[in-house]
Amino acid sequence: MKILTWNINGIRAARRDKSLKEVLDSLEADVICLQETKVTREMLDEVTAVVDGYNAYFSFSKVKTGYSGVATFCRDSVTPVAAEERLSASLTPQPSIGCYGSTSDFTSEELEALDAEGRAVLTEHSFPDGKNVVIINVYCPRADKENKDRVNFKLRFYKLLQERAEALVKERRHVIVLGDINTAHKMIDHCDPDEEDAFNTHPGRQWLNHFLLPHDAPVEPPAGENSDLLPVKQKMFIDTFRYFHPTERGAYTNWCTVTSARQTNYGTRIDYIFADVELVRKEFEDCEIRPDVDGSDHCPVVATLKTSFQGASKPPALCTKYMPEFAGKQQKLKDYFAKHSEKTRASSQPSSGNNESREVMSLKRSASFGDEKNKVKRQKTAGTKTKAVSQPKTNLFSFFSRPSSHVSSEKKATETIDPRSEYEASHDHASCTSKSSELPKSTPTLGTNSVVNVDQPKKFTDQAIHSSDRSACHHTGKDDSTSVDSNSQAEGIVLPSSTESTSSKDCSQKRKAEVALWKTILTGPRPAPLCSGHKEPCVLRTVKVKGPNQGKQFYCCAKPQGHSSNPQARCNFFKWVK
């Protein structure tokens, strides 16, 4: 049987290319513990909460959206007998696992704050021999050295975790603590450690030294003694990976994605599987790191046990499939607005013969009244649609044209009456739509104040609009003279024309000159300098660490981060952007 831990860095991002079931099946483990799921209860969807072949247990952050969170997926064959979230009983209404230890050193507000970020899920499993094992899936806080409050929060979380784990061991249960501990224990677990003295003074490493039995210490009980009778203080926890691989170097589980440090294996080992000494001695066969699994800035750690857990007949109450929104118990919005008459009619039975209850009759009357209202409403809507359909269709020219009466009134106000206009007025609509040869040879030139009669032929209107658009596009303002358009002469109409001195070629050259001018003004970003080690273009980065240089930009080598002895790693080139 295999137990796996993995900081997935967002469970929704993990199923971007394939389904969550495919992701879980590819890990080939029976119990899969995920950290940094980055989902809240409101963000959890059914495809994540209910996966075929698995039963899931989540813990959500209550202080921030898309932050922290852990989840444990168990195959149906190893369904746990109990499950619980959080390390203390402060936010647990009905504890099913228990054994919280002494929390007198913590205030109730502190316990609530430590458990509010959704950093722990506990599942209890049973072996065939009747012995139980509790798996504590944790995502320990991360803290910068400059942030004293957050460092203290992290250390208090460590203390609460140790108190709960040791309390379970005192109750004669096996315990496995796994997850993202967010601290590299030994210098061998860090790609670029400080000096040994400074490295070991780290408070997180000091806690690990206090919590873990050294990997080179014997775990076998003394000859002739039963391990079950040994004092509880000797049943400490052990780092299972270092127990099986005590001297392996370069065994890292986390890399910086910004600097592509995974390519050069420039990382740290901060993901662990801890177990009590007796369980390691009896059941553990191996513990290995899986750097071949992509999809996160972490990689999984897998432990192999000799004996498989016995599956419970029913998942515990914390299982996500029992949540109201996924179990079909939560009423949907459309069901809330459904007609109560139908539900009552289906559920209620008549008391005797044709006599119905008053409630049913009242509901029927309400339903019939509602149907009558809907019928009237449909009739009104149908009448409105009929009116809309009966309206004549119009084209684009009729939309922009004005009524002839309005045109005639404007014509009287804007034009000067002359014999030619009197001649046009004397002709009716039929004469206006006759052939152009019947019109006088001398016709008024269309000026800026002229109005085109909508009753004139469509060809005349189209030509006037086309000529006006062309004049607006090519008129330069230097020559106000007009020329006779060939099409207009055929109709006996003289239209204004544009100046032929300015052509489309001149406009194109003018635009090219403007673009060239703007290019001289807006030169764009400067080219990146070449690094000193590889003579290749550098990459631009921004300082995100809080301090006096936060927000400033700098150039550095574009190669992935790594040891200085590696020629494929980043060189030490650095330059501030001025």
VOMAR-333585 format. One record per residue (C-alpha): residue number from 1; residue in one letter; chain; x, y, z. Coordinates in Angstrom, 1 decimal. Layout:
 resi resn chain     c1     c2     c3
  NUM    a     A      X      Y      Z
...
//
This chain:
 resi resn chain     c1     c2     c3
    1    m     A    0.0    0.0    0.0
    2    k     A    1.2    3.5   -0.8
    3    i     A    0.6    6.8    1.0
    4    l     A    1.5   10.0   -0.9
    5    t     A    1.9   13.7    0.0
    6    w     A    2.1   16.5   -2.5
    7    n     A    1.8   20.3   -2.4
    8    i     A   -0.3   20.7   -5.5
    9    n     A   -0.3   24.5   -5.6
   10    g     A   -3.9   24.8   -6.6
   11    i     A   -6.2   21.8   -7.1
   12    r     A   -8.1   23.6   -9.9
   13    a     A   -4.9   24.3  -11.8
   14    a     A   -3.9   20.6  -11.5
   15    r     A   -6.9   19.6  -13.7
   16    r     A   -6.3   22.1  -16.4
   17    d     A   -5.2   19.5  -19.0
   18    k     A   -7.0   16.4  -17.6
   19    s     A   -9.6   15.5  -15.0
   20    l     A   -8.9   15.2  -11.3
   21    k     A   -9.5   11.5  -11.4
   22    e     A   -6.9   11.1  -14.1
   23    v     A   -4.5   13.1  -11.9
   24    l     A   -5.2   10.9   -8.9
   25    d     A   -5.0    7.7  -10.8
   26    s     A   -1.7    8.6  -12.3
   27    l     A   -0.2    9.0   -8.8
   28    e     A   -0.9    5.3   -8.1
   29    a     A   -1.4    5.7   -4.4
   30    d     A   -4.1    4.5   -2.0
   31    v     A   -4.1    7.6    0.3
   32    i     A   -3.3   10.9   -1.4
   33    c     A   -2.7   13.9    0.8
   34    l     A   -2.7   17.3   -1.0
   35    q     A   -1.7   20.7    0.3
   36    e     A   -2.3   24.3   -0.8
   37    t     A   -5.6   23.4   -2.6
   38    k     A   -6.5   27.1   -2.7
   39    v     A  -10.2   26.6   -2.6
   40    t     A  -12.9   27.6   -0.1
   41    r     A  -16.2   25.9    0.6
   42    e     A  -18.0   28.2   -1.9
   43    m     A  -15.4   27.5   -4.6
   44    l     A  -15.6   23.7   -4.3
   45    d     A  -17.3   22.2   -7.3
   46    e     A  -18.7   18.7   -7.7
   47    v     A  -16.1   17.3  -10.0
   48    t     A  -13.5   18.1   -7.3
   49    a     A  -15.5   17.1   -4.3
   50    v     A  -16.9   13.8   -5.6
   51    v     A  -14.4   11.7   -7.6
   52    d     A  -15.3    8.2   -8.8
   53    g     A  -13.4    5.6   -6.8
   54    y     A  -12.3    8.0   -4.0
   55    n     A  -13.8    9.6   -0.9
   56    a     A  -12.4   13.1   -0.1
   57    y     A  -11.9   15.2    3.0
   58    f     A  -11.2   18.9    2.8
   59    s     A  -10.2   21.7    5.2
   60    f     A  -10.8   25.3    4.0
   61    s     A   -9.3   28.6    4.9
   62    k     A  -11.7   30.9    6.7
   63    v     A   -9.6   34.0    6.6
   64    k     A   -8.7   34.4    2.9
   65    t     A  -10.1   33.2   -0.5
   66    g     A   -7.9   31.1   -2.7
   67    y     A   -5.4   30.5    0.1
   68    s     A   -4.0   27.5    1.9
   69    g     A   -6.3   24.5    2.3
   70    v     A   -5.6   20.7    2.4
   71    a     A   -7.4   17.7    1.1
   72    t     A   -7.1   13.9    1.6
   73    f     A   -8.4   11.5   -1.1
   74    c     A   -8.7    7.8    0.0
   75    r     A   -9.6    5.0   -2.4
   76    d     A  -12.8    3.3   -1.6
   77    s     A  -10.9    0.2   -0.7
   78    v     A   -9.2    2.0    2.2
   79    t     A  -12.0    4.2    3.4
   80    p     A  -11.2    5.7    6.8
   81    v     A  -13.2    4.9   10.0
   82    a     A  -13.0    8.5   11.2
   83    a     A  -12.1   11.9    9.8
   84    e     A  -11.6   15.3   11.4
   85    e     A  -10.2   18.7   10.3
   86    r     A   -8.0   21.0   12.2
   87    l     A   -5.6   20.2   15.1
   88    s     A   -7.6   21.4   18.1
   89    a     A  -11.2   21.1   19.2
   90    s     A  -11.8   24.9   19.0
   91    l     A  -13.6   24.7   15.6
   92    t     A  -14.6   21.1   15.6
   93    p     A  -18.2   20.7   16.7
   94    q     A  -18.2   16.9   17.0
   95    p     A  -14.7   15.5   17.4
   96    s     A  -14.5   11.9   16.1
   97    i     A  -10.8   11.1   16.6
   98    g     A  -10.1   13.1   19.8
   99    c     A   -6.8   13.0   21.7
  100    y     A   -6.0   16.8   21.6
  101    g     A   -3.4   16.7   24.4
  102    s     A   -2.7   19.6   26.7
  103    t     A   -3.6   23.0   25.2
  104    s     A   -3.3   25.0   28.4
  105    d     A   -0.4   27.0   26.8
  106    f     A   -2.8   28.3   24.1
  107    t     A   -5.6   30.8   24.5
  108    s     A   -8.9   30.1   22.9
  109    e     A   -8.4   33.0   20.4
  110    e     A   -4.9   31.6   19.5
  111    l     A   -6.3   28.1   18.9
  112    e     A   -9.0   29.5   16.7
  113    a     A   -6.5   31.6   14.7
  114    l     A   -4.2   28.5   14.2
  115    d     A   -7.1   26.4   12.9
  116    a     A   -8.8   29.1   10.8
  117    e     A   -6.4   28.8    7.8
  118    g     A   -7.4   25.3    6.9
  119    r     A   -4.1   23.6    7.4
  120    a     A   -4.9   20.2    8.7
  121    v     A   -7.0   17.1    8.0
  122    l     A   -6.9   13.9   10.0
  123    t     A   -8.1   10.5    8.8
  124    e     A   -8.1    7.4   11.0
  125    h     A   -7.5    3.9    9.4
  126    s     A   -7.5    0.4   10.8
  127    f     A   -5.0   -2.4   10.2
  128    p     A   -6.3   -6.0   10.0
  129    d     A   -4.7   -6.7   13.4
  130    g     A   -7.0   -4.1   15.0
  131    k     A   -4.4   -1.4   15.4
  132    n     A   -5.4    2.0   14.2
  133    v     A   -3.2    4.6   12.5
  134    v     A   -4.0    8.4   12.2
  135    i     A   -2.7   10.3    9.2
  136    i     A   -2.2   14.0    9.8
  137    n     A   -2.2   15.9    6.6
  138    v     A   -0.7   19.3    7.3
  139    y     A    0.4   22.5    5.4
  140    c     A    2.6   24.3    7.8
  141    p     A    2.8   28.2    7.5
  142    r     A    5.5   29.9    5.7
  143    a     A    7.1   32.9    7.3
  144    d     A    9.8   35.5    6.3
  145    k     A   12.5   36.2    8.9
  146    e     A   11.6   39.9    8.8
  147    n     A    8.0   39.2    9.8
  148    k     A    8.2   38.4   13.5
  149    d     A    4.5   37.9   14.0
  150    r     A    4.3   35.3   11.3
  151    v     A    7.4   33.5   12.5
  152    n     A    5.8   33.2   15.9
  153    f     A    2.6   32.0   14.3
  154    k     A    4.6   29.3   12.5
  155    l     A    6.3   28.1   15.7
  156    r     A    3.0   28.0   17.6
  157    f     A    1.5   25.9   14.8
  158    y     A    4.5   23.5   15.1
  159    k     A    3.9   23.2   18.9
  160    l     A    0.2   22.5   18.4
  161    l     A    1.0   19.9   15.8
  162    q     A    3.5   18.1   18.1
  163    e     A    1.0   18.2   21.0
  164    r     A   -1.7   16.5   18.9
  165    a     A    0.6   13.9   17.4
  166    e     A    2.2   12.9   20.7
  167    a     A   -1.2   12.8   22.4
  168    l     A   -2.4   10.2   19.8
  169    v     A    0.8    8.1   20.3
  170    k     A    0.1    8.2   24.1
  171    e     A   -3.3    6.6   23.3
  172    r     A   -1.5    3.7   21.6
  173    r     A   -2.3    4.7   18.1
  174    h     A    0.1    4.8   15.2
  175    v     A    0.6    8.3   13.8
  176    i     A    1.8    9.5   10.4
  177    v     A    2.5   13.2   10.0
  178    l     A    3.0   14.2    6.4
  179    g     A    2.8   17.3    4.2
  180    d     A    4.6   20.6    3.5
  181    i     A    6.5   21.4    6.7
  182    n     A    8.1   24.5    5.1
  183    t     A   11.5   24.0    6.7
  184    a     A   14.6   22.2    5.4
  185    h     A   15.8   20.1    8.3
  186    k     A   19.5   19.4    7.6
  187    m     A   22.2   21.1    5.5
  188    i     A   21.9   18.1    3.1
  189    d     A   18.3   19.1    2.5
  190    h     A   19.2   22.5    1.1
  191    c     A   20.9   23.4   -2.2
  192    d     A   22.7   26.5   -0.8
  193    p     A   22.8   26.4    3.0
  194    d     A   24.4   29.0    5.2
  195    e     A   27.3   28.3    7.6
  196    e     A   26.5   25.4    9.8
  197    d     A   26.1   27.4   13.0
  198    a     A   23.8   29.9   11.4
  199    f     A   21.9   27.2    9.6
  200    n     A   21.2   25.2   12.8
  201    t     A   20.0   28.2   14.7
  202    h     A   16.9   28.5   12.6
  203    p     A   13.9   28.1   14.9
  204    g     A   12.1   25.7   12.6
  205    r     A   15.1   23.4   12.4
  206    q     A   15.4   23.5   16.2
  207    w     A   11.8   22.4   16.5
  208    l     A   12.5   19.5   14.0
  209    n     A   15.5   18.4   16.1
  210    h     A   13.2   18.3   19.1
  211    f     A   10.4   16.5   17.3
  212    l     A   12.3   13.9   15.3
  213    l     A   14.5   11.0   16.3
  214    p     A   17.9   11.2   14.5
  215    h     A   17.8    9.0   11.4
  216    d     A   20.9    7.2   12.5
  217    a     A   19.5    6.3   15.9
  218    p     A   18.4    2.6   16.3
  219    v     A   14.7    2.0   16.0
  220    e     A   14.8   -1.7   17.1
  221    p     A   13.8   -2.3   20.7
  222    p     A   16.4   -3.6   23.1
  223    a     A   16.7   -7.4   23.1
  224    g     A   14.2   -9.2   25.3
  225    e     A   11.9   -6.1   25.6
  226    n     A    8.5   -5.5   24.2
  227    s     A    8.2   -2.2   22.4
  228    d     A    4.6   -1.8   23.6
  229    l     A    5.9   -1.6   27.2
  230    l     A    8.5    1.0   26.5
  231    p     A    8.0    4.5   28.0
  232    v     A    6.0    6.8   25.8
  233    k     A    8.8    9.4   25.7
  234    q     A   10.9    7.0   23.7
  235    k     A    8.2    6.7   21.0
  236    m     A    9.3    9.6   18.9
  237    f     A    8.8   10.4   15.3
  238    i     A   11.3    9.7   12.5
  239    d     A   11.9   11.2    9.0
  240    t     A   11.1    8.1    6.9
  241    f     A   13.0    9.3    3.8
  242    r     A   16.3    9.8    5.7
  243    y     A   15.7    6.5    7.5
  244    f     A   15.9    4.7    4.1
  245    h     A   18.2    7.1    2.3
  246    p     A   20.4    8.7    5.0
  247    t     A   23.2   10.1    2.7
  248    e     A   21.4   10.8   -0.6
  249    r     A   22.2   14.3   -1.8
  250    g     A   20.1   16.4   -4.3
  251    a     A   16.9   14.9   -2.9
  252    y     A   14.7   18.0   -3.1
  253    t     A   11.0   18.5   -3.2
  254    n     A   10.6   22.2   -3.9
  255    w     A   12.1   24.5   -6.5
  256    c     A   11.6   28.2   -7.5
  257    t     A    9.6   28.4  -10.7
  258    v     A   10.4   32.0  -11.4
  259    t     A   14.1   31.2  -11.8
  260    s     A   13.5   27.8  -13.4
  261    a     A   15.6   26.2  -10.7
  262    r     A   14.1   22.8  -11.2
  263    q     A   16.1   22.4  -14.5
  264    t     A   19.3   22.5  -12.5
  265    n     A   17.9   20.8   -9.3
  266    y     A   18.5   23.9   -7.2
  267    g     A   15.9   23.4   -4.5
  268    t     A   15.1   22.3   -1.0
  269    r     A   13.5   19.3    0.8
  270    i     A   10.6   20.7    2.8
  271    d     A    7.9   17.9    2.2
  272    y     A    8.2   15.0    4.6
  273    i     A    6.5   11.8    5.8
  274    f     A    7.1   11.4    9.5
  275    a     A    5.9    8.3   11.4
  276    d     A    6.2    6.9   14.9
  277    v     A    9.2    4.6   15.4
  278    e     A    7.2    1.5   16.0
  279    l     A    5.2    1.9   12.8
  280    v     A    8.4    2.5   10.8
  281    r     A    9.9   -0.6   12.2
  282    k     A    6.8   -2.8   11.6
  283    e     A    5.2   -1.6    8.4
  284    f     A    7.4    0.8    6.3
  285    e     A    9.3   -0.7    3.3
  286    d     A   10.5    2.5    1.6
  287    c     A   10.0    6.2    1.2
  288    e     A   10.9    7.9   -2.1
  289    i     A   10.7   11.3   -3.8
  290    r     A    9.1   11.6   -7.2
  291    p     A   10.7   14.6   -9.0
  292    d     A    9.4   13.2  -12.3
  293    v     A    5.8   14.4  -11.5
  294    d     A    5.2   17.9  -12.8
  295    g     A    2.3   20.3  -12.3
  296    s     A    3.5   22.2   -9.3
  297    d     A    6.6   23.8   -7.8
  298    h     A    6.7   20.8   -5.4
  299    c     A    6.9   17.1   -6.2
  300    p     A    5.3   14.2   -4.4
  301    v     A    6.8   12.0   -1.7
  302    v     A    5.5    8.4   -1.5
  303    a     A    5.8    5.9    1.4
  304    t     A    5.3    2.1    0.8
  305    l     A    3.8    0.0    3.6
  306    k     A    3.6   -3.8    3.9
  307    t     A    0.0   -4.1    5.0
  308    s     A   -3.0   -2.4    3.5
  309    f     A   -5.7   -0.7    5.5
  310    q     A   -9.1   -2.2    6.0
  311    g     A  -11.8   -0.1    4.3
  312    a     A  -14.8    1.0    6.4
  313    s     A  -18.2    0.2    5.2
  314    k     A  -19.3    3.8    5.2
  315    p     A  -17.2    7.0    4.9
  316    p     A  -17.2    9.3    8.0
  317    a     A  -19.4   12.4    8.1
  318    l     A  -16.6   14.8    7.0
  319    c     A  -16.6   13.2    3.5
  320    t     A  -17.4   15.8    0.8
  321    k     A  -20.1   13.6   -0.8
  322    y     A  -22.2   14.2    2.3
  323    m     A  -22.2   18.0    1.8
  324    p     A  -25.8   19.2    1.2
  325    e     A  -24.9   20.7   -2.2
  326    f     A  -23.4   17.4   -3.4
  327    a     A  -25.7   15.0   -1.7
  328    g     A  -28.9   16.3   -3.3
  329    k     A  -30.3   17.6    0.0
  330    q     A  -29.9   21.3   -0.7
  331    q     A  -32.8   22.9   -2.5
  332    k     A  -32.1   24.6   -5.7
  333    l     A  -33.3   28.0   -6.6
  334    k     A  -35.7   26.9   -9.3
  335    d     A  -37.2   24.4   -6.9
  336    y     A  -37.8   27.2   -4.4
  337    f     A  -40.0   29.1   -6.9
  338    a     A  -41.9   26.0   -8.1
  339    k     A  -45.6   26.0   -7.9
  340    h     A  -46.7   24.7   -4.5
  341    s     A  -50.0   23.6   -6.0
  342    e     A  -48.3   20.8   -7.9
  343    k     A  -46.5   19.6   -4.9
  344    t     A  -49.6   19.7   -2.7
  345    r     A  -51.7   18.0   -5.3
  346    a     A  -49.2   15.2   -5.6
  347    s     A  -48.7   14.7   -1.9
  348    s     A  -52.2   15.3   -0.6
  349    q     A  -55.1   12.8   -1.0
  350    p     A  -58.9   13.7   -0.9
  351    s     A  -60.5   13.0    2.4
  352    s     A  -63.7   11.4    1.0
  353    g     A  -65.4   11.1   -2.4
  354    n     A  -65.5   14.3   -4.3
  355    n     A  -65.0   16.5   -1.3
  356    e     A  -61.6   18.2   -1.3
  357    s     A  -59.9   20.1    1.5
  358    r     A  -60.1   23.9    1.6
  359    e     A  -56.4   24.2    1.2
  360    v     A  -56.4   22.2   -2.0
  361    m     A  -59.4   24.2   -3.4
  362    s     A  -57.7   27.4   -2.5
  363    l     A  -54.5   26.4   -4.3
  364    k     A  -56.5   25.3   -7.3
  365    r     A  -58.2   28.7   -7.4
  366    s     A  -54.9   30.5   -7.1
  367    a     A  -53.4   28.3   -9.9
  368    s     A  -56.4   29.0  -12.2
  369    f     A  -56.2   32.7  -11.4
  370    g     A  -52.5   32.7  -12.2
  371    d     A  -53.2   30.8  -15.5
  372    e     A  -55.8   33.4  -16.4
  373    k     A  -53.4   36.2  -15.8
  374    n     A  -50.7   34.5  -17.9
  375    k     A  -53.3   33.9  -20.7
  376    v     A  -54.1   37.7  -20.8
  377    k     A  -50.5   38.5  -20.7
  378    r     A  -49.7   36.2  -23.6
  379    q     A  -52.6   37.8  -25.6
  380    k     A  -51.2   41.2  -25.0
  381    t     A  -47.7   40.1  -26.0
  382    a     A  -49.0   38.4  -29.1
  383    g     A  -50.8   41.6  -30.1
  384    t     A  -47.7   43.7  -29.6
  385    k     A  -45.7   41.2  -31.8
  386    t     A  -48.4   41.4  -34.5
  387    k     A  -48.1   45.1  -34.6
  388    a     A  -44.4   44.9  -34.8
  389    v     A  -44.5   42.5  -37.7
  390    s     A  -47.1   44.5  -39.6
  391    q     A  -44.8   47.5  -39.8
  392    p     A  -43.3   47.9  -43.3
  393    k     A  -39.7   47.1  -43.8
  394    t     A  -37.4   50.1  -44.6
  395    n     A  -34.0   50.3  -46.2
  396    l     A  -31.0   52.4  -45.3
  397    f     A  -31.9   55.3  -47.7
  398    s     A  -35.4   55.7  -46.4
  399    f     A  -34.0   55.9  -42.9
  400    f     A  -31.8   58.9  -43.7
  401    s     A  -34.3   60.6  -46.0
  402    r     A  -36.7   63.2  -44.8
  403    p     A  -40.4   63.6  -45.6
  404    s     A  -41.1   65.6  -48.8
  405    s     A  -43.2   68.2  -46.9
  406    h     A  -40.3   68.9  -44.5
  407    v     A  -37.9   69.2  -47.5
  408    s     A  -40.3   71.6  -49.2
  409    s     A  -40.5   73.8  -46.2
  410    e     A  -36.7   73.9  -45.9
  411    k     A  -36.4   74.5  -49.6
  412    k     A  -38.5   77.7  -49.3
  413    a     A  -36.4   78.9  -46.4
  414    t     A  -33.0   78.2  -47.8
  415    e     A  -33.1   78.6  -51.6
  416    t     A  -33.6   81.7  -53.7
  417    i     A  -36.5   81.4  -56.1
  418    d     A  -35.5   81.8  -59.8
  419    p     A  -37.1   80.9  -63.1
  420    r     A  -35.4   77.5  -63.0
  421    s     A  -36.8   76.6  -59.7
  422    e     A  -40.2   77.8  -60.8
  423    y     A  -39.9   75.5  -63.8
  424    e     A  -39.1   72.5  -61.5
  425    a     A  -42.0   73.4  -59.2
  426    s     A  -44.4   73.4  -62.2
  427    h     A  -43.7   69.8  -63.0
  428    d     A  -45.4   67.1  -61.0
  429    h     A  -43.8   63.8  -59.7
  430    a     A  -44.3   62.1  -63.0
  431    s     A  -42.4   64.7  -64.9
  432    c     A  -39.6   64.6  -62.4
  433    t     A  -39.2   60.9  -62.8
  434    s     A  -39.1   61.1  -66.6
  435    k     A  -36.0   60.7  -68.8
  436    s     A  -33.1   63.1  -68.3
  437    s     A  -33.4   64.3  -71.9
  438    e     A  -36.7   66.0  -70.9
  439    l     A  -35.0   68.1  -68.3
  440    p     A  -33.6   71.5  -69.1
  441    k     A  -30.0   71.6  -70.2
  442    s     A  -29.2   74.2  -67.6
  443    t     A  -29.9   72.9  -64.2
  444    p     A  -29.0   74.3  -60.8
  445    t     A  -25.6   73.3  -59.4
  446    l     A  -25.9   71.6  -56.0
  447    g     A  -24.3   73.7  -53.4
  448    t     A  -23.9   73.5  -49.7
  449    n     A  -27.4   74.8  -49.0
  450    s     A  -29.1   72.6  -51.7
  451    v     A  -31.5   69.9  -50.7
  452    v     A  -32.0   66.7  -52.7
  453    n     A  -35.6   65.9  -53.2
  454    v     A  -36.4   62.3  -52.1
  455    d     A  -38.9   62.0  -54.9
  456    q     A  -36.1   62.2  -57.5
  457    p     A  -34.8   59.1  -59.1
  458    k     A  -32.7   56.7  -56.9
  459    k     A  -29.8   57.0  -59.4
  460    f     A  -29.6   60.7  -58.9
  461    t     A  -29.6   60.3  -55.1
  462    d     A  -26.9   57.7  -55.1
  463    q     A  -24.7   59.8  -57.3
  464    a     A  -25.2   62.8  -55.1
  465    i     A  -24.3   60.9  -52.0
  466    h     A  -21.3   59.2  -53.7
  467    s     A  -20.0   62.5  -55.0
  468    s     A  -20.4   64.2  -51.6
  469    d     A  -18.5   61.4  -49.8
  470    r     A  -15.7   61.6  -52.4
  471    s     A  -15.5   65.4  -52.1
  472    a     A  -15.2   65.1  -48.3
  473    c     A  -12.4   62.6  -48.6
  474    h     A  -10.2   64.4  -51.2
  475    h     A  -11.0   68.1  -50.7
  476    t     A   -7.9   70.0  -49.7
  477    g     A   -9.3   73.5  -49.3
  478    k     A   -6.9   75.1  -51.8
  479    d     A   -9.2   74.9  -54.8
  480    d     A  -12.9   75.5  -54.5
  481    s     A  -13.7   75.1  -58.2
  482    t     A  -16.0   72.3  -59.3
  483    s     A  -15.9   69.9  -62.2
  484    v     A  -18.7   68.1  -64.0
  485    d     A  -19.0   64.4  -63.2
  486    s     A  -19.5   62.2  -66.2
  487    n     A  -22.4   60.3  -64.7
  488    s     A  -24.0   63.6  -63.6
  489    q     A  -23.7   65.1  -67.0
  490    a     A  -25.6   62.1  -68.4
  491    e     A  -28.4   63.1  -66.1
  492    g     A  -28.1   66.8  -66.7
  493    i     A  -26.9   67.4  -63.2
  494    v     A  -23.7   69.2  -62.3
  495    l     A  -22.1   67.9  -59.0
  496    p     A  -19.1   69.2  -57.1
  497    s     A  -15.9   67.2  -57.6
  498    s     A  -12.7   67.0  -55.5
  499    t     A   -9.3   68.4  -56.4
  500    e     A   -7.4   65.9  -58.5
  501    s     A   -4.0   67.2  -57.3
  502    t     A   -4.3   65.2  -54.1
  503    s     A   -4.4   61.5  -54.8
  504    s     A   -4.6   58.4  -52.6
  505    k     A   -0.8   57.9  -53.3
  506    d     A   -0.1   61.2  -51.6
  507    c     A   -2.3   60.3  -48.6
  508    s     A   -0.4   57.0  -48.3
  509    q     A    3.0   58.8  -48.4
  510    k     A    1.8   61.2  -45.8
  511    r     A    0.7   58.4  -43.4
  512    k     A    4.1   56.7  -43.9
  513    a     A    5.9   60.0  -43.0
  514    e     A    3.8   60.4  -39.9
  515    v     A    4.6   56.8  -38.8
  516    a     A    8.3   57.4  -39.3
  517    l     A    8.1   60.6  -37.2
  518    w     A    6.4   58.8  -34.3
  519    k     A    9.0   56.0  -34.5
  520    t     A   11.7   58.6  -33.9
  521    i     A    9.8   60.0  -30.9
  522    l     A    8.7   56.6  -29.4
  523    t     A   11.8   54.4  -29.6
  524    g     A   10.3   51.6  -27.3
  525    p     A   12.1   49.8  -24.5
  526    r     A   15.9   49.6  -24.6
  527    p     A   17.4   46.2  -25.6
  528    a     A   18.4   44.0  -22.7
  529    p     A   22.1   43.9  -22.0
  530    l     A   24.2   40.8  -22.4
  531    c     A   25.2   38.9  -19.3
  532    s     A   29.0   38.6  -18.6
  533    g     A   29.0   34.8  -18.2
  534    h     A   27.2   33.6  -21.3
  535    k     A   27.0   36.7  -23.5
  536    e     A   23.3   36.3  -23.9
  537    p     A   20.4   38.8  -23.5
  538    c     A   19.4   39.2  -19.9
  539    v     A   15.9   39.0  -18.4
  540    l     A   14.1   41.9  -16.7
  541    r     A   12.9   41.2  -13.1
  542    t     A   11.3   43.2  -10.3
  543    v     A   12.1   43.2   -6.6
  544    k     A    9.1   41.9   -4.7
  545    v     A   10.6   41.5   -1.3
  546    k     A    9.6   44.3    1.1
  547    g     A   12.3   46.8    1.7
  548    p     A   13.8   49.9    0.2
  549    n     A   14.3   48.3   -3.2
  550    q     A   10.8   46.9   -3.5
  551    g     A    9.3   47.6   -6.9
  552    k     A   12.7   48.4   -8.6
  553    q     A   13.7   46.6  -11.7
  554    f     A   17.0   44.9  -12.6
  555    y     A   18.6   42.8  -15.3
  556    c     A   20.1   39.3  -14.5
  557    c     A   21.2   36.3  -16.4
  558    a     A   18.3   34.4  -18.1
  559    k     A   19.7   31.0  -17.3
  560    p     A   18.0   28.9  -14.6
  561    q     A   19.3   29.4  -11.0
  562    g     A   21.9   26.9   -9.9
  563    h     A   25.3   26.4   -8.4
  564    s     A   28.1   28.6   -9.6
  565    s     A   30.1   25.5  -10.7
  566    n     A   27.4   24.5  -13.2
  567    p     A   28.0   26.2  -16.6
  568    q     A   24.3   25.9  -17.5
  569    a     A   23.3   27.8  -14.4
  570    r     A   22.8   31.5  -14.0
  571    c     A   25.9   33.7  -13.9
  572    n     A   26.4   36.5  -11.3
  573    f     A   25.5   39.3  -13.7
  574    f     A   23.3   42.0  -12.1
  575    k     A   22.4   45.5  -13.3
  576    w     A   19.8   48.0  -12.0
  577    v     A   17.4   49.6  -14.5
  578    k     A   18.0   53.3  -14.4
//
